[in-house]
């Protein structure tokens, strides 16, 4: 496919224009953060959630209130926005839109649907708008698949909505494309052993709600087990040296007590230059959050149990609110404006992951 060469930093120009757009009413960001609306939901669409960024285009999945197991046989939409928040294209996918990521090796968009059961994967070519549908076989954990990440030449997917407790099925799987199907292999068991970072003790997991997933700056898998109020960090996934740590999440309640906090997406800052995009399903908006310099390595999360967007202390798991006045925050991404497509990193990815590029066209 045609390679996109516009620098990611072009998206930063939206911060000059949209940051001066209409003020936010009801939503408040603590100083020195600045908050604006990046995009409102196109007419007829609701519940924006997962966000993916490719060069200076932003892709947002809209759940539209459809059933998360796809049993209502309805379609969802993925909207491609330009850097100014205008609509470029709308893609239709079968089922309830959830996980959304751009493959760094191919520049193709991977979209997961139906996180509770009957999951499918649609791979979209943003240049041609072509789409290819992939299906999954019966799941070992009894549920669906929620989110995915690319790590090197491997793809990892969170195995959501497990049928049993304790959950002895996989919470994370690796995935390969075979024809029109997605072949998966267990990577992390739902009842794996782990180390609780906050207490420095060993625990046995019972992951009942594997959900969103991302990579931290060290390349570790970071899985949100949403209703379990915890992040699971997996280093060296799928190898003999795989290591698992648990970070229980807490926040201050309205009564002044510290209590477990449910979160959705988490994003890690990869550069001091950039900004955060996050979606609120209840407000039907995608917001942009900016400051002059971010702290590399910092973690920002959408605490839907708050509801607010805040920063996570990765030692204690305590979450500090940054943006309040929200209804149901979900998808979060950090847009690193220090990177340019012309730096050669994409070509290296293409060379090393050529098999994935071939199979996904």
FENVENSUL-V307544 format. One record per pair of residues at least 4 apart in sequence whose ideal C-beta (glycine too) atoms are under 7 Angstrom apart, sorted by the first residue. I is the first residue (numbers start at 1). J is the second residue. D is the distance in whole Angstrom. If there is no record, write none. Layout:
# FENVENSUL-V307544
i: [I/I]
j: [J/J]
d: [D/D]
This chain:
# FENVENSUL-V307544
i: [1/1/1/1/2/4/4/4/4/5/5/6/6/6/6/7/7/7/8/8/8/8/8/8/8/9/9/10/10/11/11/11/11/12/13/13/14/14/14/14/15/15/15/15/17/18/18/18/18/18/19/19/19/21/21/24/24/24/26/27/27/27/27/28/28/29/29/29/29/29/29/30/32/32/33/33/33/34/34/35/35/35/36/36/37/37/38/38/38/38/38/39/39/39/40/40/41/41/41/41/41/42/42/42/45/45/45/45/46/46/46/46/47/47/47/47/47/48/48/48/48/48/48/49/49/49/49/49/49/49/50/50/50/50/50/51/51/51/51/51/51/51/51/51/52/52/52/52/52/53/53/53/54/54/54/54/55/56/57/57/57/57/57/58/58/59/59/59/59/60/60/60/60/60/61/61/61/61/61/61/62/62/62/62/63/63/63/63/64/66/66/66/66/67/67/67/68/68/68/68/69/69/69/69/69/70/70/70/70/70/75/75/75/76/76/76/76/76/77/77/77/78/78/78/78/78/79/79/80/80/80/81/81/81/81/82/82/89/91/91/93/93/93/93/94/94/95/95/95/96/96/97/97/98/98/98/98/98/99/99/99/99/100/101/101/101/101/102/102/103/103/103/103/103/103/104/104/104/105/105/105/105/105/106/106/106/108/108/108/108/109/109/110/110/110/111/111/112/112/112/112/112/112/113/113/113/114/114/114/114/115/115/115/115/115/115/116/116/116/116/117/117/117/118/119/119/119/120/120/120/120/121/121/122/122/123/123/124/125/125/134/134/134/134/135/135/136/136/136/137/139/139/140/140/140/141/141/141/141/141/141/141/142/142/142/142/143/143/143/143/143/144/144/145/145/145/145/146/146/146/146/146/147/147/147/147/148/148/148/148/149/149/149/149/149/150/151/151/151/151/153/153/153/154/155/155/156/156/156/156/156/156/157/157/157/158/158/158/158/158/158/159/159/159/159/159/159/160/160/162/162/162/162/164/164/165/165/166/166/167/167/167/167/167/167/168/168/168/169/170/170/170/170/170/171/171/171/171/171/171/172/172/172/172/172/173/173/173/173/174/174/174/174/175/175/175/176/177/177/177/178/187/187/188/188/188/190/190/190/191/191/191/192/192/193/193/193/194/194/194/194/194/194/195/195/195/195/196/196/196/196/196/197/197/197/197/198/198/198/198/203/205/207/207/207/208/208/209/209/209/209/210/210/211/211/211/211/212/212/212/212/213/213/213/213/214/214/214/214/215/215/215/215/216/216/216/216/217/217/217/217/220/220/220/221/221/222/222/222/223/223/223/224/224/224/224/225/225/226/226/226/227/229/229/229/229/229/230/230/230/230/231/231/231/232/232/233/233/234/234/235/236/236/236/237/238/247/247/248/248/249/249/249/249/249/250/250/250/250/250/250/250/251/251/251/251/251/252/252/253/253/261/261/261/261/262/262/263/263/263/263/263/264/264/264/264/265/265/265/265/265/266/266/266/266/267/267/267/267/267/268/268/268/269/269/269/269/269/269/270/270/270/271/271/271/272/272/272/273/273/273/274/274/274/274/274/274/275/275/275/275/276/276/276/276/277/277/277/277/278/278/278/278/278/278/278/279/279/279/280/280/280/280/280/280/281/281/282/282/283/283/289/294/298/299/299/299/300/300/300/301/301/301/301/302/302/302/302/303/303/303/303/303/304/304/304/306/307/307/307/307/308/308/308/308/309/309/309/309/309/310/310/310/310/311/311/311/312/312/313/313/339/341/344/345/346/347/348/349/350/350/353/354/355/356]
j: [107/125/127/128/127/54/55/107/341/341/342/10/55/56/341/340/341/342/55/56/336/337/339/340/341/337/340/56/83/56/83/335/337/337/17/83/18/83/84/85/19/275/288/290/84/36/38/84/85/288/34/36/290/36/37/35/36/37/325/35/323/325/326/324/325/33/34/35/289/322/323/322/291/292/289/291/322/290/291/287/289/323/287/288/285/287/85/277/286/287/288/81/85/286/284/285/45/46/48/62/284/79/87/90/62/64/77/79/62/64/65/284/62/63/64/65/281/60/62/279/281/284/286/61/63/98/279/281/330/331/61/98/99/100/331/58/59/60/100/277/279/286/331/333/59/100/101/102/109/58/333/335/59/102/107/126/341/83/80/81/82/88/126/81/277/78/80/100/109/78/79/81/279/286/76/78/97/98/100/111/76/77/79/97/76/96/97/281/76/72/74/76/96/71/72/96/96/114/115/116/114/116/117/118/144/95/96/113/114/118/92/93/94/93/95/96/97/113/90/91/92/91/93/97/100/111/87/90/88/89/126/85/86/87/88/86/88/129/124/131/97/111/113/122/113/120/113/114/120/113/114/111/113/112/113/115/146/147/112/146/147/148/111/110/148/149/150/107/109/107/108/110/150/356/360/150/346/349/349/350/353/356/357/356/357/360/123/124/125/360/124/126/121/123/148/122/124/119/121/145/146/147/148/119/120/122/118/119/120/144/119/144/145/146/160/161/143/144/160/161/143/144/161/144/136/144/145/133/134/135/136/134/182/131/133/132/360/131/129/130/177/180/181/182/180/181/145/182/184/181/143/159/169/170/186/159/162/163/167/169/170/190/162/163/164/169/159/160/161/162/163/160/161/157/158/159/160/158/160/210/211/212/158/211/212/213/155/156/157/213/156/213/214/215/221/155/156/215/219/221/352/353/356/174/174/175/172/174/187/213/221/237/173/175/184/171/172/210/211/213/223/169/170/171/172/173/210/210/211/167/169/190/208/168/169/206/208/191/206/171/190/191/206/207/208/189/190/191/190/186/187/188/189/190/188/189/190/207/210/223/187/188/221/223/234/184/185/186/187/184/185/187/238/182/183/184/183/182/359/360/183/237/238/192/234/244/205/206/207/204/205/206/205/244/202/204/244/203/205/232/244/245/246/200/202/245/246/200/201/203/246/248/245/246/247/315/247/248/316/317/246/246/225/228/232/227/228/225/226/227/228/223/225/224/225/226/264/224/264/265/266/221/222/223/224/222/266/267/268/219/220/221/222/220/222/233/268/268/270/296/297/233/234/235/234/237/231/233/266/231/232/234/231/263/264/266/230/232/262/263/264/262/248/249/260/261/262/246/247/248/249/247/249/266/244/246/245/247/242/244/243/241/242/243/242/242/314/317/260/317/260/261/263/317/319/258/259/260/261/317/318/319/261/303/306/318/319/256/258/257/259/303/305/306/319/304/305/301/302/303/304/305/302/304/329/330/301/302/330/331/332/299/301/312/332/276/300/332/333/334/297/299/334/294/295/296/297/298/334/296/334/336/296/336/338/293/294/296/336/337/338/294/334/335/336/337/338/288/289/290/335/289/300/332/334/286/288/333/335/287/289/302/309/329/331/332/286/330/331/285/287/326/327/328/329/328/330/327/328/326/327/323/298/311/311/312/314/309/311/332/310/312/319/332/309/329/330/332/307/308/309/310/319/328/329/330/321/326/327/328/329/321/323/324/326/322/323/326/329/332/319/320/321/322/319/320/322/317/319/317/318/343/346/348/349/350/351/352/353/354/357/357/358/359/360]
d: [7/6/5/7/5/7/5/6/6/5/6/5/5/5/7/4/6/7/6/7/7/6/5/7/7/4/7/4/6/5/5/6/6/4/7/6/5/4/6/7/5/6/7/5/6/5/6/7/6/6/6/5/6/6/7/5/7/7/5/6/6/4/6/5/5/4/7/4/6/6/5/6/5/7/6/5/6/5/7/6/6/6/7/5/5/6/5/6/5/6/4/5/4/5/7/6/5/6/6/7/4/6/6/7/4/6/6/7/6/5/6/6/6/4/6/6/4/5/5/4/6/7/6/5/6/7/6/6/4/5/5/6/6/4/4/6/7/5/7/5/6/7/4/5/5/5/5/5/6/5/6/6/7/5/6/6/6/4/6/7/6/6/7/5/7/6/5/6/6/7/5/7/6/6/7/5/4/7/5/7/6/5/7/6/6/6/6/7/6/6/5/6/4/5/5/6/5/6/5/4/6/4/4/6/7/4/6/7/4/5/5/6/6/6/7/6/4/7/5/7/6/4/6/6/7/6/6/5/4/4/7/6/7/6/6/5/5/6/6/7/6/5/6/5/6/6/4/4/6/6/5/7/6/5/6/5/6/7/4/6/4/5/5/5/5/6/7/7/6/7/5/6/6/7/7/6/7/5/4/6/4/6/6/7/4/6/5/7/6/6/4/6/6/6/6/5/6/6/6/6/7/7/6/7/5/7/5/5/6/5/7/5/7/4/5/6/6/5/7/4/6/5/7/7/5/4/4/6/7/5/7/4/5/5/5/5/5/5/7/5/6/6/6/5/7/6/7/5/7/7/6/7/5/6/7/5/4/7/7/3/6/7/6/3/7/7/7/5/3/5/6/5/6/5/7/6/6/5/4/7/5/7/5/7/5/4/6/7/5/7/5/5/6/5/6/6/6/6/6/7/6/4/6/6/7/5/6/6/6/7/6/6/5/5/7/7/6/5/6/5/6/7/5/6/7/6/6/5/6/4/5/6/6/7/7/6/6/5/5/7/3/6/6/6/6/7/6/5/6/4/7/7/6/7/5/7/4/5/4/7/5/4/7/6/7/4/6/6/6/7/5/5/6/5/7/5/5/6/4/6/5/5/5/6/6/7/7/7/4/6/6/6/5/5/6/6/7/5/5/7/4/6/4/7/6/5/7/7/5/5/5/7/5/7/5/7/7/6/5/5/6/7/5/6/7/6/6/5/5/4/6/6/6/5/7/4/7/4/6/5/7/6/7/5/7/5/6/6/7/6/7/7/7/5/5/7/5/6/6/7/5/5/6/5/4/5/6/5/6/7/4/7/6/6/7/6/5/6/6/7/6/6/6/5/4/6/6/6/6/5/6/4/7/7/6/6/5/7/6/5/5/5/5/6/6/7/7/5/7/5/7/5/6/5/6/5/6/6/6/6/5/7/4/6/7/7/4/7/6/5/5/5/5/7/6/6/3/5/6/5/7/7/4/5/7/5/7/5/6/5/4/6/4/7/7/7/5/4/5/4/7/5/7/5/6/5/6/5/5/7/6/5/6/5/4/4/6/6/7/5/4/6/6/5/5/5/7/6/6/4/6/4/6/7/6/6/6/5/6/6/7/6/6/6/6/4/5/5/4/6/7/5/6/6/5/4/5/3/4/7/5/6/6/6/7/4/6/6/6/6/6/5/6/7/5/4/6/5/6/5/7/6/6/6/6/7/7/5/6/6/6/4/6/5/6/6/4/7/5/7/5/5/4/5/7/5/6/7/5/7/5/7/6/6/6/6/7/6/6/7/6/6/6/6/6]
